[in-house]
Amino acid sequence: MKSVARMELQPGMILGEDVIVNDNVLLKAGTTITNYNIELLVRYAVMCVTIMDDIDLAKTHFEKLRFSEEFKAFEQKHNASLFLYKAQMEYFLSDVSEAPTEILLKIYNNLRSTYQTSAQLLDYLYNLIPNSDQLTYNHCLNSALLGGLFAEWLHMDNDEKETLILSCFFYDIGKLRLPYQILWKSGRLTDDEYELVKKHPVIGYSILSNCKSINQHIKNATIMHHERMNGTGYPYHMSGDKIDIYARYLSIIDTYIAMTSPRTYRDAYTPLQIIEHFEDNMDAYDSSLVIPLLTHIADSQIGLNIQLSDNSIWEVMLTNPAKLSRPILKNEKGEILYLSHQPELKVVKNL
């Protein structure tokens, strides 16, 4: 809520507190201001009132988050970082002799200062509205932020952490050589279009191959990030330990960020839906790496409200270590629901 001078009042504003004159309530909190109300305040010489701010009127978690000053500061810095990151990559693509690694790490560290906890960043990334003109850059920048969290969760040393962050900044560089209208087509790709997109790891590796300032792990992550532990990936159908460890990190990070991003043919997946995807496809990923990520994502959902497929609304009360995508829930009546015992119910929306 905020205080405003009477002369700044506009019809449609909502009072946040009672207006009291001579110990009597002139106007009650929650009153929607009209021209008559303003005339009444003039008559009683009321100079200042309290009105509800946008965040006070927000009903969903998404609305409340986006109206918060902390998120606004993050979004503003994210937009500025995205502009700088794009400029650096465009310059690098014009001359790949020297990679802007120090600048990219500064971009990461600058954004790292805008959030305090891993749960806060996951929430920010999930609710961030991407710039539709910069989707590839946006995807990689968000991957770098998640990569930094991943490094902290796995207790990497500083060199390992920087290698992972830089891998995130560079791994999709091959997409910048492909037609934008195919990469971000409004609808599913044709078979021919998909085969073209699948070439981006090889294209990216060829771009980075002659740059001596980029280490081999980053180059390997670029060409291998779509390989899968069970051999179902591309471009070479590699499997197991043949896949560089940083590519194994990237396969998880890339999938997570892609699923949090809406497409024209689908909404963004909820965090619990993303966890379910990984649980259902665990053999495609390095389980020793993916389980810590899923555990942190599941923990970040505690206290948030979700809607199930029967339209019921529940709060996530506790995680279920045996099935992280099916937590223990409670509703406003105090009833408890073990989601793992109700396989017919699906999570459809975060509120």
LOZA-285776 format. One record per residue (C-alpha): residue in three letters; x, y, z. Coordinates in pm, whole numbers, plus 32768, in hexadecimal, padded with zeros to 4 digits. Layout:
# LOZA-285776
PT res    u    v    w
PT ALA    X    Y    Z
...
This chain:
# LOZA-285776
PT res    u    v    w
PT MET 8000 8000 8000
PT LYS 8069 8167 7FD3
PT SER 7FFD 82C1 8042
PT VAL 7F8E 83B7 7F37
PT ALA 7F1D 8520 7F42
PT ARG 7DAA 8556 7F0C
PT MET 7DEC 861D 7DD0
PT GLU 7E9C 84EA 7D3A
PT LEU 7D72 8405 7D70
PT GLN 7CD0 8370 7C3B
PT PRO 7B85 82B7 7C17
PT GLY 7BC4 8141 7C27
PT MET 7CD0 814F 7D34
PT ILE 7C84 807B 7E67
PT LEU 7CAA 80F3 7FCC
PT GLY 7DA1 802A 8099
PT GLU 7D38 80B3 81EC
PT ASP 7C01 8150 8285
PT VAL 7BE7 82CA 825F
PT ILE 7B91 8347 83BC
PT VAL 7B10 84A6 8405
PT ASN 7ABB 8513 8568
PT ASP 7ACD 83A7 85DF
PT ASN 79CE 833C 84D9
PT VAL 7A11 8264 83A6
PT LEU 79D3 833F 8278
PT LEU 7A38 8239 8177
PT LYS 7A8A 80CC 81BB
PT ALA 7BC2 8013 814D
PT GLY 7B7E 7F5E 8005
PT THR 7AA2 8077 7F7C
PT THR 7AD2 80B4 7E09
PT ILE 7B0A 8227 7DDB
PT THR 7A05 82EA 7D13
PT ASN 79E6 845A 7CC1
PT TYR 78E2 8472 7DD7
PT ASN 79DE 83E1 7ED1
PT ILE 7AE1 84E4 7E67
PT GLU 79E1 85FD 7E97
PT LEU 7994 856E 7FF1
PT LEU 7B06 8577 804E
PT VAL 7B18 86E2 7FD9
PT ARG 79E8 873B 80AC
PT TYR 7A8A 86A7 81E4
PT ALA 7BE2 8739 8193
PT VAL 7C8D 85E5 8185
PT MET 7DE1 8627 80EC
PT CYS 7E75 84C9 80D4
PT VAL 7DF3 8362 80C2
PT THR 7E88 8204 80A7
PT ILE 7E3E 813E 7F6C
PT MET 7E90 7FDE 7F01
PT ASP 7FBE 7FB2 7E26
PT ASP 7FCF 7EB9 7D04
PT ILE 8070 7DB1 7DE1
PT ASP 7F54 7DD3 7EDE
PT LEU 7E59 7D84 7DCB
PT ALA 7F1C 7C5B 7D45
PT LYS 7E70 7B0E 7D7A
PT THR 7F5C 7A0A 7CE7
PT HIS 80C5 79C4 7D40
PT PHE 8125 7A2C 7BDC
PT GLU 8080 7B80 7C06
PT LYS 8110 7BB9 7D61
PT LEU 826E 7B5C 7CEF
PT ARG 8268 7C39 7BBB
PT PHE 81F4 7D65 7C87
PT SER 8305 7D36 7D8E
PT GLU 8426 7E2D 7D8C
PT GLU 8523 7D10 7DA4
PT PHE 84A2 7C6A 7C68
PT LYS 848F 7DB5 7BAF
PT ALA 85FD 7DF5 7C04
PT PHE 865A 7C98 7B87
PT GLU 8593 7CC1 7A46
PT GLN 862D 7E15 79FE
PT LYS 878E 7D91 7A2F
PT HIS 8739 7C56 7969
PT ASN 86C8 7D28 7840
PT ALA 8805 7DFA 784C
PT SER 88DA 7CBE 7869
PT LEU 8826 7C22 7742
PT PHE 8879 7D51 766A
PT LEU 89E9 7D45 76D0
PT TYR 8A00 7BCC 76A2
PT LYS 896E 7BE2 7543
PT ALA 8A62 7CF7 74E4
PT GLN 8B8A 7C2B 7560
PT MET 8B1E 7AF1 74A4
PT GLU 8AE0 7BAF 7361
PT TYR 8C3B 7C47 737B
PT PHE 8CD1 7AF0 73C5
PT LEU 8C24 7A58 7296
PT SER 8CC6 7B62 71BC
PT ASP 8E20 7B04 723F
PT VAL 8E3E 79BB 72FD
PT SER 8FB0 79E0 734B
PT GLU 8F70 7A57 74B0
PT ALA 8E43 79FD 7588
PT PRO 8DB1 7B04 7676
PT THR 8DC0 7A15 779D
PT GLU 8E10 7B1B 78A6
PT ILE 8CF3 7BFA 7836
PT LEU 8BFF 7AD7 7836
PT LEU 8C64 7A79 7998
PT LYS 8C2F 7BE3 7A01
PT ILE 8AD2 7BD5 7968
PT TYR 8A8B 7A9E 7A37
PT ASN 8B15 7B2F 7B7A
PT ASN 8A54 7C72 7B48
PT LEU 890D 7BB0 7B2E
PT ARG 8971 7AC9 7C4B
PT SER 8964 7BF3 7D33
PT THR 87EE 7C26 7CF7
PT TYR 8770 7AF0 7DAE
PT GLN 87BC 7A59 7F02
PT THR 8751 78ED 7EEF
PT SER 873A 77D7 7DEF
PT ALA 85C0 77C3 7E22
PT GLN 85A5 7936 7DD5
PT LEU 8663 7912 7C8C
PT LEU 8598 77E3 7C21
PT ASP 845D 78AC 7C67
PT TYR 84E0 79D7 7BA4
PT LEU 8546 7905 7A77
PT TYR 83FA 784F 7A73
PT ASN 8331 7993 7A77
PT LEU 8412 7A62 7993
PT ILE 8367 7AC2 784C
PT PRO 8468 7A89 7736
PT ASN 84BC 7B8E 7631
PT SER 8424 7AF5 74F7
PT ASP 852E 7B95 7419
PT GLN 8655 7B07 74DD
PT LEU 85E8 79A6 7534
PT THR 8732 78F2 74EF
PT TYR 87F9 79EF 75B9
PT ASN 86F1 79EC 76CB
PT HIS 8700 7870 76DA
PT CYS 887B 786B 7703
PT LEU 8882 7986 7801
PT ASN 8781 78D1 78D7
PT SER 8844 778E 78AD
PT ALA 897B 783F 7931
PT LEU 88BB 78AF 7A66
PT LEU 883C 774E 7AA3
PT GLY 8999 76C7 7A5C
PT GLY 8A22 77A1 7B72
PT LEU 8920 7713 7C62
PT PHE 896E 75B4 7BEC
PT ALA 8ADF 75F0 7C35
PT GLU 8A8E 766A 7D95
PT TRP 89AB 753F 7DDC
PT LEU 8ABB 744D 7D69
PT HIS 8BCA 7508 7E2D
PT MET 8CA6 7544 7CFD
PT ASP 8DE6 7608 7D28
PT ASN 8DFD 775E 7C85
PT ASP 8EA7 76E6 7B45
PT GLU 8DA2 75D7 7B12
PT LYS 8C8A 76CC 7B55
PT GLU 8D11 77C7 7A59
PT THR 8D3A 76B4 7955
PT LEU 8BCF 764E 7981
PT ILE 8B50 77B4 7971
PT LEU 8C19 77FA 7836
PT SER 8B9F 76B3 779D
PT CYS 8A3D 7735 77CF
PT PHE 8A91 787E 7726
PT PHE 8B29 77D2 75F4
PT TYR 8A7B 7681 75C6
PT ASP 8963 76F8 74DF
PT ILE 8A3E 77DC 740E
PT GLY 89FD 7700 72DD
PT LYS 8890 776D 72E2
PT LEU 88FF 78CE 7294
PT ARG 8960 7850 7139
PT LEU 8806 77C1 70F7
PT PRO 86CE 7876 7079
PT TYR 8615 7918 719D
PT GLN 84C2 78CD 70FF
PT ILE 850C 7757 710F
PT LEU 85A7 7756 726B
PT TRP 847C 7806 7304
PT LYS 836D 779D 7213
PT SER 8207 77CF 728A
PT GLY 81B1 765F 727E
PT ARG 8262 7512 726E
PT LEU 8385 74EA 7180
PT THR 836D 7412 7048
PT ASP 845B 72E9 7034
PT ASP 8544 73AA 6F4B
PT GLU 8545 74DB 702E
PT TYR 858E 7403 715E
PT GLU 86B3 735E 70AC
PT LEU 873E 74B7 7061
PT VAL 871C 7525 71CD
PT LYS 87CB 73E6 723D
PT LYS 8904 745F 718B
PT HIS 893B 757D 7281
PT PRO 8A25 74BC 736C
PT VAL 8B13 746E 724D
PT ILE 8AF9 75D1 71C8
PT GLY 8B3F 7658 7324
PT TYR 8C6E 7578 7352
PT SER 8CFC 75E7 7203
PT ILE 8CDB 7754 7270
PT LEU 8D91 7714 73B8
PT SER 8E92 761A 733A
PT ASN 8F99 771B 72D8
PT CYS 8F71 77F8 740B
PT LYS 9095 77A8 74F1
PT SER 9008 7870 7617
PT ILE 8EE3 777D 7638
PT ASN 8F3A 7638 76E8
PT GLN 8EE9 74E1 7660
PT HIS 8DD4 749B 775D
PT ILE 8D0E 75C5 76D7
PT LYS 8D41 754F 7571
PT ASN 8CDA 73ED 75D0
PT ALA 8BA6 746E 7685
PT THR 8B45 752B 754B
PT ILE 8B4F 73FD 7466
PT MET 8AD0 72FE 7566
PT HIS 89BC 73B3 7627
PT HIS 88AA 72F7 756B
PT GLU 894B 71A3 75A2
PT ARG 889C 70C8 76A2
PT MET 8920 6FC9 7798
PT ASN 8850 6EB3 76F7
PT GLY 88CF 6F01 7597
PT THR 878B 6F9C 7516
PT GLY 881A 70F7 74DD
PT TYR 88CB 719F 73BA
PT PRO 899F 71E2 72EF
PT TYR 8A6F 70A5 7330
PT HIS 8992 6FD2 7416
PT MET 8AA0 6FCD 7520
PT SER 8A52 6F35 7673
PT GLY 8AC9 6F1D 77DA
PT ASP 8C20 6F9A 783C
PT LYS 8C7A 6FDD 76D1
PT ILE 8BB3 711F 76FA
PT ASP 8C7D 723B 7792
PT ILE 8C12 7286 78F7
PT TYR 8BC2 73F0 789A
PT ALA 8AE5 7378 777E
PT ARG 8A2E 72A0 787D
PT TYR 89F7 73D4 7953
PT LEU 8980 7495 7821
PT SER 888B 7387 77B2
PT ILE 87D5 73B5 78FD
PT ILE 87ED 7532 7909
PT ASP 8785 755C 779D
PT THR 8657 7479 77C9
PT TYR 85E8 752C 7904
PT ILE 8602 768A 786F
PT ALA 8553 761B 772E
PT MET 8430 758A 77F1
PT THR 8403 76C7 78C3
PT SER 83DE 7792 7783
PT PRO 8285 77AB 76E0
PT ARG 825C 7756 7571
PT THR 8149 77B8 7481
PT TYR 80CB 7650 7487
PT ARG 80E5 7619 7602
PT ASP 80F9 76CE 774F
PT ALA 822F 76C4 7827
PT TYR 8243 7588 78F5
PT THR 8216 75B3 7A6A
PT PRO 8342 7559 7B46
PT LEU 8297 7418 7BB9
PT GLN 824A 73BA 7A4E
PT ILE 83BA 73F0 79FC
PT ILE 8421 730E 7B1B
PT GLU 832F 7206 7A9A
PT HIS 83CF 7218 7940
PT PHE 8527 71D2 79D0
PT GLU 84A3 70BA 7AAE
PT ASP 83FB 7016 7982
PT ASN 8538 7034 78B1
PT MET 8641 6FFB 79BB
PT ASP 870F 6F0C 78E5
PT ALA 8751 7027 77EE
PT TYR 8807 70F9 78F4
PT ASP 8921 70C7 79EC
PT SER 8857 7074 7B24
PT SER 8971 70E1 7C0E
PT LEU 894E 7240 7B7A
PT VAL 87DB 725B 7B38
PT ILE 875D 71E8 7C8E
PT PRO 87FA 730F 7D4C
PT LEU 875C 73FC 7C51
PT LEU 8605 735C 7C74
PT THR 8620 7361 7DEE
PT HIS 8665 74D7 7DF2
PT ILE 8549 751C 7CFC
PT ALA 845A 744E 7DD2
PT ASP 84C7 7504 7F0F
PT SER 848A 7655 7E64
PT GLN 8319 75FC 7E38
PT ILE 82CD 75D7 7FAB
PT GLY 81CF 76DE 8015
PT LEU 8157 7725 7EB2
PT ASN 7FF8 76DF 7E30
PT ILE 7FAD 75F9 7D0C
PT GLN 7E76 7598 7C4B
PT LEU 7E2F 742B 7C00
PT SER 7D7B 7394 7AD7
PT ASP 7C36 7384 7B9D
PT ASN 7C4E 7502 7BCC
PT SER 7C93 74E1 7D41
PT ILE 7D90 75D0 7DDF
PT TRP 7E9C 7554 7ECD
PT GLU 7FD2 75D3 7F7E
PT VAL 8113 7509 7F61
PT MET 8157 74A3 80CA
PT LEU 8272 73A4 80B5
PT THR 8344 72FE 7FA9
PT ASN 8333 718B 7F68
PT PRO 849A 710A 7F45
PT ALA 8421 6FC8 7EA2
PT LYS 8368 7089 7D92
PT LEU 83C9 71F8 7D8D
PT SER 82C0 7254 7C8A
PT ARG 81AA 71D7 7D73
PT PRO 81C9 72A0 7EB9
PT ILE 80EC 72A4 7FEC
PT LEU 7FE2 73B3 7FD5
PT LYS 7EEE 7466 80B9
PT ASN 7DC1 7541 806D
PT GLU 7D22 7667 8122
PT LYS 7C46 7578 81E6
PT GLY 7D7A 74D1 8275
PT GLU 7D42 7390 81AF
PT ILE 7E79 72CE 8148
PT LEU 7EAC 722F 7FF1
PT TYR 7FC2 713B 7FA1
PT LEU 7FE1 717D 7E2C
PT SER 80A4 703A 7DFA
PT HIS 7F6B 6F7F 7E67
PT GLN 7E94 702D 7D60
PT PRO 7F33 6FD8 7C0E
PT GLU 7DFE 7051 7B52
PT LEU 7E3D 71B7 7BC9
PT LYS 7F33 728E 7B0C
PT VAL 7FD2 73DD 7B5D
PT VAL 7F58 74D3 7A57
PT LYS 7FB3 762C 7AD5
PT ASN 8078 76F4 7BD4
PT LEU 7FAA 7807 7C77
